[in-house]
Amino acid sequence: MEKNSDTIAIYSRKSRFTGKGESIGNQVDMCRAYIRTAFGEAYADQAAVFEDEGFSGGNLNRPDFKRMMQAARAHQFRAVVVYRLDRISRSISDFSALIEELGRLGIDFVSIRESFDTSSPMGRAMMYIASVFSQLERETIAERIRDNMHELAKTGRWLGGVTPTGYTSEAVETVTVDGKNKRACCLKLLPEEAAIVRVIYQLYAETDSLTRTETELLRRGCKTKNDRNFTRFSIKSILQNPVYMIADREAYRYFKEQQAELFSAPEEFDGVRGILAYNRTDQEKGRAAIFLPISRWIISVGQHPGLIPAHTWIQVQKSLERNRCKAYRKPRSNQALLTGLLWCRCGSRMYPKLTQRMDIDGKPLFRYVCKQKEHSRRSLCSLDNAGGNSLDAALWEQIKSLEGDPHTFVARLEQGQRFFADGEDGPTQRREELHRQQADLQRKITALIDSLPDFAGGCAADHVKQRIEELHAQKASLEEELRGLEQPPEQRTLPAGEFKLLQRQLTLFRDCADQMAVEQKRAGVRALVQKVLWDGACAHVFLLGTENEAILQSPENTHLCEDSK
C-alpha cells in the first residue's frame, strides 16, 4: 500500500505536567524545527501531532500513541519524529516491536536528541543499543523505589493516601528516607469505625457471603467513612486489607509461608499492633490497579493497634477466594429498554433481572428490581417489582402514540431540545471535565509563554506563538460550552445541528417502529425520555424538555407491577 509522503508524525510524551524543560509543547516545537531543517517548511506545517501528557513510558498503553499507530497502519504518514528515545518507551521489547512494525509499514523513525534515524542500518543498530540503556534506567528507578519502600517498612509508618475505615492518620515525627527528611504518619484508632470493621468480619464469618453481609449492614443502618451505604465492593476491600490483621505469631508464620518480604523480627509480632503491607498493588494511569501476589508484598509491623486476629483474617481470605467464582454477572443478552432510566420511588436505581419463565411466544420474562430493595432484602424498600416486559411494551406504545399526531410529535421534539438536570450527574460531570480541560490548556499556554525567551530571535518563536493561539482557540471553545451548561436549566438547548439530526431521525419513526432491534428501540427511548419513576404500581414518565409527567398506562389485560418477593 502506498504511503502518504506529504505528512510526518510528531509524538511527544511526559509523565506529569511541570511546565518546565521538556514539556509537551517544547518537544513538539523542537520536532517541528528538526522537520523544517531536514524535510522543509511544508512538512513542518503539515505535521500530525500526537501528545500524551501524564502517562508513563513503562508501556505503550496511551491514548494518543494508540491513535498514532492506527494512523500508521493506515499509511497516513512517512516518518515518526520524537524529541528523545524514551518518549516512546523504556521497554526493550515494546520498543523493538514498534521499530519492527514501523519497518514493515515502511515508516522511518527519528529521535532528535540521540540523532538516530532508522532509514540507515547504523541508525537502527544504535537505536537498539540506546533502548537497552533506556530500559536499564527504568529498572534502576524501579529498584530505587523498592529500596525506598524497604526503608519505609523499617519505620512501620503509614505512607498516606486513603485512610482505612477504623483509623485516622496523624503526623508524629520526621524520618530520613533516601537521604531526605519526610513527615511520618501513624494510624490512630477511631473506636466507632473500628466497631463497624469488627462487625463486618463477624458477619462475613457467620454468613460466608458478601451479599448477606451487605444486607445486614443495610438493615442495621451502618454507614461508610463517607456516610454512604456499604456495598459488596467496599466490604470486600475491608476484608482484604491486612492493616486490620493483628500481628501475632500466626501472622508471622502466614507471611513467611507466603514468601512475603518481612521487615520486622519475629518478636515484634506482639499480638497487639497491626500489619502494614507495602507494594500491594501495581498502579498506573489509564488502567485499574492490579493486586500483586502476597509473595511481592513488603510486610512490617505498624505502630497502630490491630483489630482482627490473624487466624480470622486468614480464614476470610480463603473464603473470599472460594467464593470468587460466584460473583454476580450480568446476563449476556439484555432485552430491557429502560436500563439506566428507571428509578424507584425510594431513590434507588432499578435494574433488569431475568426470571426462569417464558411468555406465550417463548421469550424470556424479566423484571425491574430496586437495587436498594434487593440488597437490603426489603428492609429499606418494599415496593413491588415492575414487570419488565409489560412496562417496556407500555412505554413503547406511549412513544409511538406521540408521532400519531405530527404536530404534537414535532412540538414534543422541540420541547425536547431543552433539557434540565433534575439532580442527575451528567451535566455536573461534564462541567467538571471542562474545568479540568481548561486548567490543562492554561498550564500548557503558560509553559509555552515561559519558553518564549529561549527561542528569542529564532524561527521557532513564531511556531511557539502559533501554538499558543491554537490553545487559546481550544480554550475559547471550552468556555462557550461551559457557559451553555452553566445557564439555568430552562435556558439550555441542544446545539442546532444535533437537534436537526435528531429531528430527521425521528421523522422516520412511523415506518420502522415495530421492526426496530432492541438497540434501536433503546436509542429511540433515550432520545425522548429523561427518566421513568416507579411508585410500585405505575410508571411516571418524564420526557426530555418538560417537568410534566405522564402516568404510563399498561396495555390491555396486562399489569405493570409484579409482586415478587
N, C-alpha and C positions, 0 to 999 in steps of 0.2 A: 504494500500500500504506500502511496506517495506521501511524503511528509509535507507539512506546511512550512516552507522555507522562509516565510516572512515574519515569523514570531519566535521569540526566545523567552523562556520562562525564568522568573526570578523567585527563589524560595528563601524565606527568612524565618527564623525561629528564635525565641528567647524564653527561658524557663519561667521568669517572672518579670513584671514591669518595674523598671528603675528609672527610666528617662535619661540614663547616662550611658556613655560608652557605646557598646554595640547594640543599641536599641533597634527595634524592628525598622523604624524609619531610616536610621543611619545605614543599616545593612542594605536596604533597598536602594538608597541613593548611591552607595558605593558600587553596587552591582550595575546600576544604570550607567555610572561613569565608566566602568570597565567595558560594558557593551558598546558604549558610544565610541570608545577608542578602538576596540577590536573589530567591531562589525559595522559601525556607522550610526549616525544620528537617527535615521528612520527606525532601526531596530530598537534603539533605546526608548524611543517614544511609544512604540507599539508593544513593548514587553508585557507579558502576562505576569502579574504579581500574585504570589500565594504567601500568606502570612499566618503563622501560628504563634500566638503570644500566650505565655503561661503554661506551656507544655514541655515536658522533659524530653531529652534526647535519648532516653533509655530504650525506647521502641518507636515504631512508626505509626502508632495509634493516635493520629492527629487529624482533625477535620480537613484543613486546607492541604495537607500533604496528600491525603486520600483523593481530594478533588484534583490535585495536580497530576497524580498518577492516572486517574481516569482520562484526563485530557491528553496525557502522553500516549495512552493506549489507543486513543482516537487520532493520533498523529497530528496534534494541533500545534506543535512547536518542534523546533530542530535542536534545541540545546537547553540545558538547565544550568543556571549560574547561581552559585551561593557565595556568600562572603567568606565563610570558613567551613572546613570539612565537617566539624562536629555539629554544625547547624542542621545537618541531615540526620545523623545518628552517631551514637558512640558504641554501637554494637557491630562487631565484625561481620557476623552472619547476616544481619539486616542490611548492612552497607554493601556486602558482596552481592547479595541477591538483587539489590537495587541496581548496581552497576551492570550486572549481567542482563537484567531486564531492559534497561535503557539501551544496552548494546544491541540486543535483539531487535529493538524498535528503531535502531539507527539514530538514537538521540545522544548527543555528546553531553558530558558533564564537566563543568568548570568550577574550580574552587579558587577564588581570587587570592586569599591570604597565603595559601601554600603553593600558588602558581601551578596547580595541577590541571591538566586538560586530557581527557580520555580519548581525544582524537588521535593521540600518539601512543605507541607501545610503552615508551618510557614514562609517560604521564600516568598510564594505567598501573604500571608497576609501583610507582611512587605513591599512588593513591592508596593501594592496598597496604603498603608499609605504614603510611600515616594513620590508616584506620586501626591498625594494631595498637599504636600508641594512644589513640583516642579511647579505645576500649580499656587499655591499661589505666588511663586516667579515671575512667568511670568506676572501675573496680577498686581503685585506690580510694576514691571518695566513699564508696560503699563500705569499705573496710574501716575507714576513719569514723564513719557514722556508727558502725557497730562497736568500735572501741569506745566511743562516747557513751553508748548505751551501757557498756560494761562498767565504766566509771560511775555512771548514774545509779546502776544497780547496786554498787557497793554502798551508796549513801542511803538506799532504801527510801528515797523521797518520791513524792508524787510529781510527775512531769508537767501536769497541767492538762488542759483540754476539758471535755465534758465530764463534770464531776459525777461519779456513780450515785445512784439513789442510795440514801442511807448515810451519806457523808457530805461534808462541805470542805473546801480547800482553804487553807490559811498559810501565809508566809511565816516561816520560822527562823531561817538563817540564810547565809550565803555560803555556797560551796564552790570549790575550784574544780572545773572540768575542762580538760584540754587546754589548760593554761589560762582559762577565762573564768572570771567570777560570775556566778549565776545565782539567782534567787532560788532557794529551795522551798518547796511547799510540802505540807503534811496534811493528810486527810483527818478531819475531825468528825467524830460520830454525831449524827443527828438522831436522837432516840426515837422520835415519832416515825421518821422514814425507815430507820433500822427495823422497827417493829413490823412494818409492811413487808420488808425484804424477808424477814423470818416467816411471815405468813405465806408468802409466795412459795418458798421452799417447802413449807409444811403441806400446803395444798397440793403442790405437784407430787410430793412423795405419796400422798394419800390417793390421788386420782390417776397418776401416771398419764396425765393428759393436759396439754396446753389449753385446749378449748374449755375443759371443765374448770381449770384454774381461772381462766378469764371470766367465765360465767359467775363463779363465786365471788371474785373481786368486784365485778359489776354489782352483784346483789348486795354486797357489803358497803358499796359506795366508796371503795378505795380509789385514790387518785395518784397520778404520777407526780414527779417533782414539778412538772409544768401545769398541774391541775387539770389533767386530761384523764379520760378513762384508759385503763390498761388494755393493751391489745396482745394477741399471741406473740407478736414480734418483740414488743417491749418486755414481755415476761421472759421470753427465751433469752434476750440479751442479758437480763439479770441472772438467769440461771446458769449461763455460760461464763460469766465473769469471775475469774479467780480472785478478784480483790476481796470477795466475801469469805473466802476459804480461810479457816483458822490454820495457822502454820504450826501443826503438830507433827509428831513422828510419822504418822501415816501419810501426811502431805509430803514429807521429805522422801519417803520410800516411793511414793507415786511418781513424783517428778524425776527421781533417779531412774526408775524403770522406764519412763518415757523418754529418757536421754536428753532432757532439757538441760541447759547450762545453769548450774546452781552457783549463785554468788553469795550464799550465806552458809555458814558452818552448821553442822547438824545440831549443835547445842543452841543455836539461835531459833530453832523451831520449838518455841517455848509453850505452845498451846494457848497463847493469848493474842499475839499480834496476827495481822492478816498478810496475805501474799500480794506482791506486786509483780506483774508479768510484763516484761518489755518485749518488743518485736513480735507482738501477737498478730499483726496484720501487715499486709503489703498494700500500701495506699498509693494511688497515682491518679492525677487529674484526668477526668474523662471516662473513668470506669469505677465500678463498685469495688470496695475494699475486699481483698482476698484474705481469708483467715488462714494463717500458717499453721502447720502441724506443731504439736507441743515440743517436738524434738528441736525446733528452731527458736523456742521461747528462751528468754533470759530471766531467770527466777531469782527474786530477792525477798527477804522478809521485810515487810514495811514497818513504818512507825505507827500505823493505825491499828485499832483493835479489830480482830476478825469477828465474823458473825455466824458462820456456818461450819460445823465440824467437817474435817476433811473427808471422813467416811461418807457423810451425806452428800457432799458436793460431788464426789467421785461417782456415787451411785446415780445421781441425777444426770451426769454426763453420759453414762452407759444407757440410761433410759432414753435420753434425747436422741442418741444415735440409733437405738432400736426403732423409735417412732418416726424417724426422719422420712421414711418412705410413705408414711400415712398422711403427709401434708395435703391440704386441700388443693385440688387442681380444677381450674375452670373447664367446663365441657368444651370439646373441640369445636363443635358447631353451635353457635349462639344464634337462635332464631328471634330473639327478643328485639323489639323496635325501640324500647324506652330505656335501654341501658344508659345510665348517666343522667337521665332526665327526670326519673321518678323519685319522689321524696315522700317519706312517711310524715304524718302529722306530728309525730314526736320530734322531728327534726333530723332524723337519720336517713341515709340513702337506702333505697330498696334495690335489690339485685335479683336477676333471674336464677331460678333453681329448678332443674329438671325433676319430674316425678317418674314413677315407674309405669305410668298409664299412657294409653294412646286414645286419640279421638276416633270417630267413626271412619275417618279417612286414613287412619293408620299413622297420623302424625303424632310425635311425642308431645305430651302436655307438660307445661311448666307453670310455675307460679312466681310472682314477685314477692320477695321476703324482705321485711325490715331488718337491716343489719343489727340494730340495737336489740330488737326483739329476739333475733336468732342467738346472738352472743350472750344475752342476759337470761335466756330461757324464760322469756315472757315477764321477767321481774321488773323491767323498765319500760316495756311496751307490750300491750296485749291486744292490739288491733288485729283483725282478721287479715290474712294474706290476700293479695289480689290475684285472681285467675289470669295468668299471663296471656293465654291465647285469646280469651274473650276481651280482655282490656285492649290488647293490640288491635283486634278486629274492630272494636267500637271506635277507637281513636282514628283508625284508617278511614272508616265510614264518615266520621266527622270532618276529616281533612278533605275527602272527596266532595262533601256537600258544599264546601267553600267555593269550589270552582263551578258549581251548578249555575250560579248567577255571576256572569263575567264581571259585572260592575262591583259586586260585593267582593269577589275574589281579588280584583285589582286594588280595591280600596284597602282590603286587609293586607295585601302585599306592600302597599305604600305605608301603611301603619307599621309594618314590619321593618321598614327601612330605619325606623328609630328603634333603639333598644335601650334597656335600662339594666343596671347591675343587680338590683334586688338582693344584695347580700352575697352574690356569687364571687368567687375568687378570680375569675378570668381577667376582667379589666384591671383589677388591682395588681395581679401578677405581671400583666403587660406593662403597666406603669413602672413597676419596679425594674423590669428588664430594660425599658427605655432609659430610665435614670442611670442604670449601670452602664449602658452603651454610651450615653452622653459623657459620663465620667471617664470612660476609657478613651473616647475620642479627644477629650480635653487634655488628658495626660499625654497622648501622642502629639497633639498640637504643641503643647508646652515643651516637650522634648525636642521637637524639630526647631522651635524658635530658639531654644538654648543652644542648638548645634549650629545655628547660622554663622556665628563668629568664626567657627572652624573652617568654613568654606568661603570666607570673605575674599572677594577678588577672583574667585574661581567660577567656572561654569556650573558647578554642582549647586551653587547657591540658588540659581534660578529654578532648578528642579526641586529643591527643598521648599521654596516658596510656592511652587505649583502644587506640591503635595499638601502643604498647609491649606491652600484654597480648597482642594478636594475634600479634605477632612472637615473644613468649615461647612461645605455644602452638605455633607452627610449629617453633620450635627444639626443644621437648619431643618433638614427633612425629619429628623427625630423630634425636634421641638414642635414641628407642626402637628405630627401625630399625637404627641403628648398633650398639646393644647386641646385637641379634639376629645381625648379621653378624660381630661380634667373638667370639661364642661358639665353642667347639670345634666342628669340622665335624659331629661326630656328634650335636650338640645342636641344629643349625639345622633349622628346619622351614619349610615353606611356610605362609603365612597360611591360616587355616581356610577363609575364603571362597574363596580361589583353589583350594585343594585340592578343595573340594566341587564347584566348577565344572568342574575337570579331571575329577573322577570321573564327573560326569554326562555329559560329552562322550565319554569313553572307553567308557562302557557302551553307546553306540550303535555301537561299532566293528564288532560281529559282522555287522550287516546291510549295512554300506556299505563295508567294507574294500577290496574289489576294484573298486568303482565310483568310488573317490576320484580326484580330479585330482592331478597331481603336487604342486601346492602344498599340498593337504590331506594327502597322504601324508607330505610333508616335515615338516609341522607335527606329525603323529602320531609320527614318528620322534623329533623333538626333545622331545616330551612324555615319552618313556620312556628315551631313550638319552642318556647323558652324553658318551661318546666311543667311537670304534672305533679299535683299534690294529692296523696291518697289519704282519705279520712276513715278507712275501714269499711266503707260501703260504696262511696262514689269517688270518682276521679275528677279533680278540678284542674282544667287545662288552661294554662296561661300562654297565649300566643305572643310572639315577638311584637313589641311595639305597643302593647296595651296592658294596663294593670287589671283590666276586667277579666274575670274568669268565666269559663264555660263549664257547666256541670255536664260531665260525659254520661250519656245515656247508654245502657247496654243494649246490644242487638236483641231482637225478639227471641223469647224463650231461652235466654242465657242470663247468667249472673256474673257480675264483676268480682264479687268477693268470694273467697274460698276459706271456709272455716277449718283451716288446717292447723292443728296444734303443734 
